Amino acid sequence: MKFRLPQAYFSKIMRAIVEFEMIERGDRILIGLSGGKDSLLLTYALAMMRERTKGKFSLRALTIDPMFDAAFETERLAQFCSSLEIPHEIHKVDIAEVIRSEPKNAPCFTCAFFRRGAINRYANEHDCNKVAYAHHNDDAVETLLLNLLYSGQIGTFQPKTYLDRTALTVIRPLVYLREQEIIAAIQYHGMQPVKSPCPINGKTKRETVKKLVAELTEKNPLIYDHLAAAMRKSGENEICRLWPAAKNRQEMRESYDRFMNE
């Protein structure tokens, strides 16, 4: 198969793989293929990278069917993977029932938790040592704001993460690509994303944050770049302007005693 991807996009993917040492010879990588535009491009790009590196690593893909009421056209995903010579399987996980039975829990958290668990189990069962997800740069910036606004924490996901409990390494080769670049690449190749069966697709907190970033960036084009820069450490001489961690009761007692007695 002849692969075609704009050089600028391929360079960004290669930069992420090299900078964060995501792929090594002999890796057995499982791709989390949801059928959305991002995971389609990730699958295509890794197949292209596999060819460029002359089979330095192997690939397989897994699609989780959460068993929501809406139709989920997984047949097209099987055909897509077949065209790329990537083994592909579909696993049904009744996430819909779990969400119905636990209405107090945030549905997005529940869905993500069970998807990751199913993918990690499959990876271990099929001797994969790495799992690839299609999170891009916009996802990272939005996660930074989601954590800040809804959890009171400052942080986002890492490009590469080792999971102690499963002995798996999670990699995100698209972290330097913007969402609009992914959309352009998908349109260029005529790839047709599979419609998400999620009943609240487009109505989540992430969608709210996405719109907020777009609105702020429209008023000030530097907003996005500043948010992206805030995700990175700035070197050994980094100046941290965050308050120190809150003291517990015992530490407060000791500080109080020192204040009163010294």
Secondary structure, 3 states (H helix, E strand, C coil): CCCCCCHHHHHHHHHHHHHCCCCCCCCEEEEECCCCHHHHHHHHHHHHHHHHCCCCCEEEEEEEECCCCCCCCCHHHHHHHHHCCCCEEEEECCHHHHHHHCCCCCHHHHHHHHHHHHHHHHHHHCCCCEEECCCCHHHHHHHHHHHHHHHCCCCCCCCEEEECCCCEEEECCCCCCCHHHHHHHHHHHCCCCCCCCCCCCCCCHHHHHHHHHHHHHHHCCCHHHHHHHHCCCCCCCCCCCCCCCCCCHHHHHHHHHHHHHC
